[in-house]
Structure formats: C-alpha cells, structure tokens
Amino acid sequence: MNRRRFLATTAAALVPTITRAHGPTRQKVTLTTEVAAPPEEVWAAIGNFDDMSWHPAVFSTQGNGGNEIDATRLLTLGQEGGPTIAEILYKYSAEKMSYSYRITEVAVEVLPVTNYSSHLTVKPRDGGGSIVEWRGAFYRGYPNNDPPAELNDEAAIAAITGVYQAGLDALVERFGAAS
C-alpha cells in the first residue's frame, strides 16, 4: 500500500510540471468574404501563385514554377527592399479554384508565426457572385513556454487575421460586395 501511495503522490506532484511543460498549440484562422463577381473572374485575379499583387501589403512577388507543385514565391512587403516572406505551393487545383501553400522563411518580427500553412479557395455563391475563403494553421512565433507578448498566440492570431482581412477587403473593393 505504501508503494501505491508513493506513486499516487508522485504522479499528483508531477501533473502541474507536465501541464506547464506542454508547448504551444496549433492555432487556426478562417475568414471568408462574398464578392459580386463570378468565381472564374475572382480566380483569374487570385489563382496565380506567382502573382499576389491583389493583396495591398504585397509590394512585389517573385515566383518560380508557376502553379506547379513545389513552385516557390518570394513576397516583398510594403515597399522595395521591405521585409520578405518565402512560400512554397504544395497543392493546386484550377478546377476546384483552390491552392495550398506553406511559409518556408519569414522573420517572426515580420509575421509572428512558425510552421504556417494556408489554403485559399473561391466558390460559387448561391444567388450569384463568389465566396472567397482563406484559412490557415500555424504556431505562434515563440515555440517555448512564456512567450513575449509580441510572439504569443494572440499576436499570431491577430497578425494572420489582419493579413487575411486586408486581402479579402481588397477583393471586395475590386469586385464589389455581393448583395
């Protein structure tokens, strides 16, 4: 009986340590918008992995490989010489009007995330127009416990939400809101 009590006491004492030792959890963000243009027209604007000029934060895109799997792009943000984000395409379907990509390199000061992957798709909207969905999954910019505020889960979610919202707002501005 003493051995059982010892094991139970030891296990109970370790639970807070084990719980605290758990690292970050994968975060997810999904945003959608509805635009007046038909899906084919919206896809023509956003469906080329090599060209992200439709997003207001992107100054330029340098691509290699077009829309083929493992194509890469380097986004320059803001202005010439601005910070960059390197990405790779891992899924593409012109027929389904969707593609998926991962960030391969970004400074956490630019975008406070790690292990980021994303999916962008255009679907027909009942009654006309399109639904654009942008979703991503990622970890915060600081992989250990007790992250600084600028690299915690909330900062990562806010940053990705801001990126997605700015892009979707630009599409509404370009194509008009669905009615």
C-alpha positions as CSV (number, residue, x, y, z in Angstrom):
1,M,0.0,0.0,0.0
2,N,2.9,2.4,0.7
3,R,4.2,1.9,-2.8
4,R,0.8,2.8,-4.3
5,R,0.5,5.9,-2.1
6,F,4.0,6.9,-3.1
7,L,3.2,6.5,-6.8
8,A,0.0,8.4,-6.5
9,T,1.6,11.3,-4.6
10,T,4.5,11.4,-7.1
11,A,2.1,11.5,-10.0
12,A,0.0,14.2,-8.4
13,A,3.1,16.3,-7.8
14,L,4.2,15.9,-11.4
15,V,0.9,16.9,-13.1
16,P,1.5,20.7,-12.8
17,T,5.0,20.3,-14.1
18,I,3.8,18.2,-17.1
19,T,1.0,20.6,-17.8
20,R,3.3,23.6,-17.7
21,A,5.8,21.8,-19.9
22,H,3.3,21.5,-22.7
23,G,4.4,23.7,-25.6
24,P,2.2,25.8,-27.9
25,T,-0.9,24.5,-29.6
26,R,-1.6,24.9,-33.3
27,Q,-3.8,27.9,-34.0
28,K,-6.3,28.2,-36.8
29,V,-7.9,31.2,-38.6
30,T,-10.6,31.0,-41.3
31,L,-12.0,34.2,-42.9
32,T,-14.5,34.4,-45.8
33,T,-15.9,37.2,-47.8
34,E,-18.6,37.4,-50.5
35,V,-18.0,39.4,-53.7
36,A,-20.3,40.2,-56.6
37,A,-18.0,38.8,-59.4
38,P,-18.4,35.2,-60.7
39,P,-15.9,32.7,-59.3
40,E,-14.0,32.5,-62.6
41,E,-13.3,36.2,-62.6
42,V,-12.1,36.2,-59.0
43,W,-10.0,33.1,-59.6
44,A,-8.4,34.9,-62.6
45,A,-7.2,37.6,-60.2
46,I,-6.0,35.5,-57.3
47,G,-5.4,32.0,-58.7
48,N,-1.9,32.5,-60.0
49,F,0.5,31.5,-57.2
50,D,3.3,33.6,-58.8
51,D,1.2,36.8,-58.5
52,M,0.0,38.2,-55.2
53,S,-0.3,41.8,-56.5
54,W,-4.0,41.7,-55.5
55,H,-3.0,41.9,-51.8
56,P,-2.4,45.5,-50.6
57,A,0.5,44.6,-48.3
58,V,2.5,42.9,-51.1
59,F,4.8,45.3,-52.9
60,S,6.1,42.6,-55.3
61,T,6.1,38.8,-55.9
62,Q,9.0,36.9,-57.5
63,G,7.8,33.4,-58.4
64,N,9.5,30.3,-59.7
65,G,7.5,27.3,-61.1
66,G,4.1,28.9,-61.8
67,N,1.3,26.8,-60.4
68,E,3.2,23.5,-60.3
69,I,3.6,21.7,-57.0
70,D,6.7,22.9,-55.2
71,A,6.6,26.2,-57.0
72,T,8.1,29.0,-54.8
73,R,7.4,32.7,-54.4
74,L,9.1,35.5,-52.5
75,L,6.8,38.2,-51.3
76,T,8.3,41.6,-50.7
77,L,6.1,43.6,-48.3
78,G,5.4,47.3,-48.1
79,Q,8.0,48.8,-50.4
80,E,11.1,48.0,-52.4
81,G,13.6,46.5,-50.0
82,G,10.9,45.7,-47.5
83,P,10.7,42.5,-45.4
84,T,10.1,39.2,-47.3
85,I,8.2,36.0,-46.9
86,A,9.2,32.9,-48.8
87,E,6.5,30.4,-49.6
88,I,6.1,27.0,-51.4
89,L,3.0,25.7,-53.2
90,Y,2.0,22.1,-52.1
91,K,-1.5,21.7,-53.6
92,Y,-3.1,23.4,-56.6
93,S,-6.4,22.8,-58.4
94,A,-7.6,25.2,-61.1
95,E,-10.7,23.1,-61.4
96,K,-11.6,23.5,-57.7
97,M,-10.2,27.1,-57.8
98,S,-8.0,26.4,-54.7
99,Y,-4.4,26.2,-53.7
100,S,-2.5,25.5,-50.5
101,Y,1.0,26.7,-49.6
102,R,3.4,26.9,-46.7
103,I,5.7,29.6,-45.5
104,T,9.3,28.4,-45.7
105,E,11.0,31.5,-44.3
106,V,9.9,34.6,-42.5
107,A,11.3,36.6,-39.6
108,V,9.0,36.4,-36.6
109,E,9.3,40.2,-36.3
110,V,7.5,40.4,-39.7
111,L,4.9,37.8,-39.1
112,P,4.9,36.2,-35.6
113,V,4.2,32.6,-36.7
114,T,6.0,29.4,-37.3
115,N,5.0,26.2,-39.2
116,Y,2.4,28.2,-41.2
117,S,0.3,26.6,-43.9
118,S,-2.6,28.1,-45.7
119,H,-5.4,27.4,-48.1
120,L,-7.2,29.9,-50.5
121,T,-10.3,28.9,-52.4
122,V,-13.1,30.5,-54.5
123,K,-16.5,29.0,-54.6
124,P,-19.8,30.0,-56.3
125,R,-22.2,31.8,-54.1
126,D,-25.9,31.0,-54.1
127,G,-27.7,33.8,-55.9
128,G,-24.5,34.8,-57.9
129,G,-21.1,36.1,-57.0
130,S,-18.4,34.3,-55.2
131,I,-17.3,33.2,-51.7
132,V,-13.6,33.6,-51.1
133,E,-12.2,31.6,-48.1
134,W,-8.7,32.0,-46.7
135,R,-7.7,29.7,-43.9
136,G,-4.5,28.9,-42.2
137,A,-2.9,26.9,-39.4
138,F,0.2,27.9,-37.6
139,Y,2.1,28.0,-34.3
140,R,3.0,31.3,-32.5
141,G,6.3,32.9,-33.2
142,Y,7.8,31.8,-29.9
143,P,7.9,28.0,-29.5
144,N,8.7,27.8,-25.8
145,N,6.6,28.5,-22.7
146,D,6.0,32.0,-21.5
147,P,6.3,33.8,-24.9
148,P,6.8,37.6,-25.0
149,A,3.5,39.4,-25.9
150,E,4.6,40.1,-29.5
151,L,5.2,36.4,-30.2
152,N,2.3,34.8,-28.2
153,D,-0.8,33.0,-29.6
154,E,-2.9,36.2,-29.5
155,A,-0.3,38.1,-31.5
156,A,0.0,35.3,-34.1
157,I,-3.8,35.1,-34.5
158,A,-4.2,38.9,-34.7
159,A,-1.4,39.1,-37.4
160,I,-2.8,36.4,-39.6
161,T,-6.4,37.7,-39.2
162,G,-5.1,41.1,-40.2
163,V,-3.3,39.7,-43.3
164,Y,-6.4,37.8,-44.4
165,Q,-8.8,40.6,-43.7
166,A,-6.7,43.1,-45.7
167,G,-6.6,40.7,-48.7
168,L,-10.3,39.9,-48.6
169,D,-11.2,43.6,-48.1
170,A,-9.2,44.4,-51.3
171,L,-11.2,41.8,-53.2
172,V,-14.5,43.3,-52.1
173,E,-13.2,46.7,-53.1
174,R,-12.1,45.4,-56.5
175,F,-15.1,43.2,-57.3
176,G,-17.9,44.8,-55.1
177,A,-19.7,43.2,-52.2
178,A,-22.2,40.5,-53.0
179,S,-25.8,41.6,-52.4
